[in-house]
């Protein structure tokens, strides 16, 4: 049986609709996402912690949900806002309807909302704190929205990180992975599974560690490279992430920063980060490679960015957004380190941003890393030392 629901913004704006998720109340920052597909990946992306997601695509739920499309072990977006929830899935891969997925995850959702009006409102006034509820009055919901402290200054990365280290061995499903020639440690600030799959695809033996793992412990593993992952919250509030980035850079071990990890690269190098008006959330964002002149169609999900006007001499811009010319990528000029603001593991192009992983591989190879592993692989002795499978961590 359907029930009414309301979305209340902190400025007093009210959007009424029908509940099709879990009953209850969720409070967070409401943002809009322009992707035409991939709602399950969006809901399970840890970068959406403490956010309510408005999808601009008209019909949501048509392909259902399945375990394979999860980017993490559970849903992380606080709630979902759509124009029309499909009557049911029609896809051979579907294992359960979206409504059932939301009920299991305990996430409220609202349909029959004028999402065009909401999106225009956010474009004009910026991402806004809000309350999505099936149980409160309009006045109470506005009050809850105004009580939310906002994401500025909020550290969320550790709250979505894994609790203990684990090895990841699963590659991309549609392609044969390369032999594991490089040992890569990934700091989990909210890592998406497809980042790990893509690293395996490019020949990396991947170990994932919690966000607060001491750098000395990671460097003691003698990795060929270190990845600082995507994640939610204000990067400047995550002092442990900035410290980790600074210490990895000082060690000379090749560094790849993705999204939040890219922002940590900027902060650790002396640049500033800023809260953007409404962020970049979608799968159609054109990014210019300043070195090659190529344009990549990228997937984006961030509300903070490195201020391109604050780059020190040791940090050179490599990519900019063609939507607003904000900084999208950077490279250190003195140590082997690169960062990219978007999500290079996603495939809206469909594989435009894959070269970023190849650059990281080249960075490790040019730094003299992985030589022994390549030697062992050539002798057929690497398999015995490959990481054990633990993909459910």
C-alpha positions as a printed Julia matrix, in Angstrom:
393×3 Matrix{Float64}:
  0.0     0.0     0.0
  1.4     3.39   -1.0
  1.87    6.18    1.55
  2.56    9.84    1.16
  6.01   11.28    1.7
  7.49   14.77    1.71
 10.85   16.29    0.95
 11.49   19.47    2.92
 14.43   21.77    2.19
 16.01   23.99    4.8
 14.8    27.09    2.93
 11.22   25.97    3.53
 10.55   24.5     0.07
  8.25   21.47    0.18
  7.97   18.67   -2.4
  5.17   16.16   -1.92
  5.01   12.67   -3.36
  4.53    8.98   -2.7
  6.75    6.73   -0.62
  8.19    3.67   -2.38
 11.09    2.82   -0.09
 11.41    2.19    3.62
  9.19    4.21    5.96
 10.92    6.68    8.23
 12.99    9.86    8.09
 16.33   10.65    6.48
 18.26   13.9     6.74
 21.19   15.02    4.61
 22.35   17.18    1.73
 20.16   16.83   -1.37
 21.99   16.72   -4.72
 20.92   15.93   -8.28
 22.47   13.28  -10.52
 22.08   13.48  -14.3
 22.99    9.87  -15.13
 20.46    8.07  -17.32
 21.19    4.67  -15.75
 23.09    3.08  -12.89
 20.81    3.92   -9.97
 21.94    0.85   -8.02
 25.59    1.81   -8.39
 24.69    5.34   -7.25
 22.81    4.13   -4.17
 25.65    1.79   -3.16
 28.45    4.32   -3.76
 29.9     5.22   -0.32
 30.66    8.72   -1.63
 26.93    9.44   -1.27
 26.93    9.02    2.52
 24.74   11.67    4.2
 23.23   12.72    0.87
 19.73   12.48   -0.59
 19.96   11.83   -4.33
 17.55   13.32   -6.87
 17.75   11.48  -10.2
 16.91   13.6   -13.24
 16.1    10.56  -15.43
 12.31   10.24  -15.59
 11.7     6.52  -14.97
 13.66    4.69  -12.29
 13.51    1.01  -11.37
 12.98   -0.49  -14.83
 15.96   -2.87  -14.61
 15.54   -3.88  -10.97
 18.57   -4.67   -8.81
 21.1    -7.48   -8.56
 24.12   -8.39   -6.38
 26.63   -7.92   -9.21
 25.96   -4.19   -9.64
 26.68   -3.26   -6.03
 29.63   -0.89   -5.62
 29.88   -1.76   -1.91
 28.28   -4.15    0.54
 25.23   -1.95    1.22
 23.37    1.22    0.28
 25.02    4.46    1.42
 22.86    7.24   -0.02
 20.48    8.44    2.7
 17.47    8.49    0.41
 16.22    8.61   -3.17
 14.07   11.17   -5.03
 12.55   10.33   -8.45
  9.88   11.52  -10.84
  8.38    8.09  -11.53
  9.13    4.72  -10.0
  8.71    1.95  -12.56
  5.88   -0.55  -12.01
  8.42   -3.4   -11.87
 11.7    -4.6   -13.35
 11.99   -5.89  -16.89
 15.53   -7.16  -17.24
 17.03  -10.64  -17.31
 19.69   -9.68  -14.74
 17.2    -8.46  -12.14
 17.01  -10.36   -8.85
 14.71   -8.01   -6.95
 12.71   -4.79   -7.53
 14.2    -1.45   -6.52
 11.5    -0.98   -3.87
 12.48   -4.25   -2.21
 16.15   -3.21   -2.33
 15.31    0.07   -0.58
 13.18   -1.68    2.04
 16.0    -4.12    2.88
 18.48   -1.25    3.1
 16.17    0.83    5.28
 16.35    3.77    2.86
 13.33    6.01    2.26
 12.44    7.08   -1.27
  9.89    9.44   -2.77
  8.32    9.38   -6.25
  5.87   11.65   -8.09
  8.17   14.61   -7.39
  8.68   17.39   -9.93
 12.4    16.62  -10.21
 12.89   19.29  -12.89
 11.69   21.94  -10.46
 13.89   20.52   -7.7
 16.94   20.36   -9.97
 16.45   23.96  -11.13
 16.1    25.01   -7.49
 19.4    23.32   -6.59
 21.11   24.81   -9.65
 20.05   28.29   -8.58
 20.57   27.96   -4.83
 23.14   25.17   -4.5
 23.04   21.73   -2.89
 20.83   22.07    0.15
 20.23   20.33    3.44
 16.9    18.53    3.45
 14.66   16.01    5.19
 12.86   13.12    3.46
 10.12   11.67    5.63
  7.0     9.55    5.71
  6.17   10.34    9.33
  6.78   14.03   10.13
  4.72   17.11    9.41
  6.0    19.7     6.95
  7.0    22.03    9.78
  8.83   19.27   11.63
 10.63   18.19    8.45
 11.84   21.72    7.7
 13.09   21.92   11.28
 15.04   18.66   10.86
 16.58   19.95    7.64
 17.72   23.13    9.37
 19.25   21.13   12.23
 21.52   19.21    9.86
 25.05   20.67   10.23
 25.91   20.32    6.54
 28.82   18.5     4.89
 31.27   21.41    5.18
 33.69   20.39    7.91
 32.21   16.87    8.19
 34.6    13.89    8.2
 32.85   10.81    6.81
 35.57    8.7     5.17
 36.39    6.54    8.2
 32.7     5.82    8.82
 32.3     4.07    5.44
 35.71    2.36    5.37
 36.31   -1.37    5.88
 37.03   -2.55    9.42
 40.05   -4.72    8.56
 42.42   -5.27    5.66
 41.55   -7.75    2.92
 42.79   -8.92   -0.48
 40.74   -8.4    -3.64
 41.24  -10.69   -6.64
 38.13  -10.27   -8.81
 38.69   -8.57  -12.15
 36.31   -7.1   -14.7
 33.72   -9.68  -15.72
 33.82   -9.1   -19.46
 37.6    -9.18  -19.91
 40.58  -11.37  -19.05
 42.79   -9.71  -16.41
 46.52   -9.26  -16.87
 48.88  -11.33  -14.69
 49.44   -9.65  -11.3
 52.76   -7.87  -11.79
 52.37   -5.1    -9.21
 51.48   -5.13   -5.53
 49.1    -2.22   -4.88
 47.65   -1.14   -1.54
 44.32    0.72   -1.66
 43.29    2.99    1.19
 39.54    2.53    1.59
 37.94    5.93    2.17
 34.75    4.61    0.57
 36.22    2.65   -2.34
 33.98    1.38   -5.13
 34.37   -2.26   -6.1
 34.86   -1.45   -9.76
 38.02    0.49   -8.9
 39.4    -2.69   -7.37
 38.26   -4.79  -10.35
 39.92   -2.37  -12.79
 43.2    -2.45  -10.87
 43.16   -6.26  -11.03
 42.38   -6.04  -14.74
 45.53   -3.95  -15.23
 47.8    -6.46  -13.48
 47.68   -5.43   -9.82
 47.58   -7.71   -6.8
 45.29   -5.58   -4.63
 45.24   -5.25   -0.86
 42.6    -2.97    0.69
 43.24   -1.35    4.08
 41.06    0.76    6.43
 41.16    4.54    6.2
 43.12    5.03    9.43
 45.8     2.42    8.74
 49.23    3.83    9.74
 51.34    4.68    6.72
 54.36    2.92    8.21
 52.35   -0.31    8.28
 51.47    0.04    4.59
 54.99    0.97    3.52
 56.23   -2.02    5.51
 54.43   -4.2     2.97
 56.75   -2.73    0.29
 53.97   -1.96   -2.19
 54.73   -1.03   -5.77
 52.04    1.65   -5.57
 49.4     3.09   -3.27
 45.88    4.23   -4.21
 43.85    6.64   -2.1
 40.23    6.01   -3.03
 37.06    8.01   -3.46
 34.91    8.75   -0.45
 32.39   11.12    1.17
 32.64   14.26    3.23
 34.88   17.31    3.44
 38.49   16.38    2.56
 39.91   19.15    4.74
 38.19   17.59    7.77
 39.93   14.21    7.27
 43.32   14.97    8.8
 44.32   11.31    8.72
 43.76   11.18    4.96
 45.86   14.29    4.38
 48.62   12.91    6.63
 48.56    9.6     4.78
 48.86   11.36    1.43
 51.73   13.51    2.68
 53.65   10.5     4.01
 53.11    8.41    0.87
 54.34   11.3    -1.27
 57.41   11.71    0.94
 58.19    7.99    0.61
 58.45    8.15   -3.18
 56.07    5.22   -3.67
 53.87    5.86   -6.74
 50.55    7.41   -5.75
 47.14    7.42   -7.44
 44.4     9.57   -5.92
 40.8     9.12   -7.07
 38.16   11.72   -6.17
 38.69   12.18   -2.41
 42.19   10.75   -2.84
 42.82   13.41   -5.51
 41.69   16.08   -3.04
 44.05   14.64   -0.4
 46.84   14.9    -2.98
 46.05   18.59   -3.41
 45.84   19.32    0.32
 49.01   17.37    1.12
 50.83   19.33   -1.61
 49.77   22.72   -0.26
 46.69   23.48   -2.35
 43.21   24.34   -1.04
 39.87   22.6    -1.44
 36.53   24.34   -1.78
 32.86   23.39   -1.42
 31.27   23.64   -4.85
 27.79   25.17   -5.27
 26.02   21.96   -6.34
 28.86   19.59   -7.21
 29.3    17.27  -10.16
 27.03   14.23  -10.08
 26.41   12.35  -13.3
 27.8    10.22  -16.1
 28.11   12.72  -18.93
 30.8    15.15  -17.75
 33.35   16.15  -20.42
 36.91   16.47  -19.15
 39.77   17.94  -21.18
 43.2    16.27  -20.99
 45.51   19.29  -21.09
 48.49   17.19  -22.2
 46.91   15.42  -25.18
 43.94   17.61  -26.07
 41.6    14.61  -25.78
 38.15   14.98  -24.26
 37.02   12.23  -21.9
 33.37   11.61  -21.03
 33.53   10.87  -17.33
 31.43    9.81  -14.38
 31.48   12.34  -11.53
 30.35   12.41   -7.93
 31.8    15.12   -5.73
 30.75   18.22   -3.82
 34.27   19.42   -3.02
 37.12   20.21   -5.4
 40.76   21.25   -5.4
 41.02   24.98   -6.07
 42.9    25.22   -9.36
 44.08   28.73   -8.46
 45.89   27.45   -5.35
 48.24   24.87   -6.91
 51.84   25.06   -5.68
 54.81   24.76   -8.03
 55.04   21.02   -7.31
 51.51   20.34   -8.56
 50.61   20.72  -12.25
 47.08   20.68  -13.65
 46.46   17.86  -16.16
 42.66   17.88  -16.6
 39.86   20.42  -16.38
 36.07   20.19  -16.59
 34.56   21.55  -19.79
 31.38   22.37  -17.85
 32.89   24.88  -15.41
 36.7    24.68  -15.97
 37.22   23.34  -12.45
 40.33   21.25  -11.81
 39.84   17.58  -12.67
 43.34   16.14  -12.56
 46.85   16.93  -11.37
 50.34   15.45  -11.28
 53.22   16.07   -8.9
 56.31   17.37  -10.66
 58.81   16.11   -8.09
 57.49   12.67   -7.04
 55.51    9.92   -8.86
 51.94   10.93   -8.03
 48.78   11.58  -10.04
 45.2    12.42   -9.11
 41.86   12.52  -10.9
 38.63   14.06   -9.61
 36.16   11.86  -11.5
 35.49    8.13  -11.17
 37.73    6.5   -13.8
 36.44    2.98  -13.19
 32.97    3.85  -14.48
 32.25    3.54  -18.18
 30.06    6.34  -19.56
 32.42    6.86  -22.5
 32.37    3.79  -22.25
 36.09    3.46  -21.45
 37.37    6.98  -21.96
 39.06    7.31  -18.57
 40.71    3.86  -18.5
 44.05    5.45  -19.59
 44.36    6.86  -16.07
 44.98    3.35  -14.74
 47.51    2.75  -17.5
 49.31    5.92  -16.44
 49.47    4.61  -12.89
 50.9     1.32  -14.15
 53.46    3.24  -16.19
 54.28    5.35  -13.12
 55.08    2.2   -11.14
 57.05    0.66  -14.0
 59.06    3.84  -14.63
 59.83    4.01  -10.91
 61.44    0.57  -11.1
 58.58   -1.13   -9.27
 57.24   -4.61   -9.9
 60.44   -5.91  -11.5
 60.71   -8.97   -9.28
 57.01   -9.78   -9.75
 57.36   -9.61  -13.54
 60.39  -11.9   -13.28
 58.44  -14.4   -11.18
 55.48  -14.23  -13.54
 57.74  -15.06  -16.45
 58.9   -18.17  -14.6
 55.34  -19.19  -13.71
 56.0   -18.82   -9.97
 53.71  -15.89   -9.15
 50.45  -17.79   -8.64
 51.52  -19.34   -5.34
 52.03  -15.89   -3.87
 48.85  -14.35   -5.23
 46.4   -12.89   -2.68
 43.62  -15.06   -1.31
 40.09  -14.3    -2.48
 38.0   -12.29   -0.05
 35.57  -10.23   -2.1
 32.89  -10.0     0.57
 34.84   -7.95    3.04
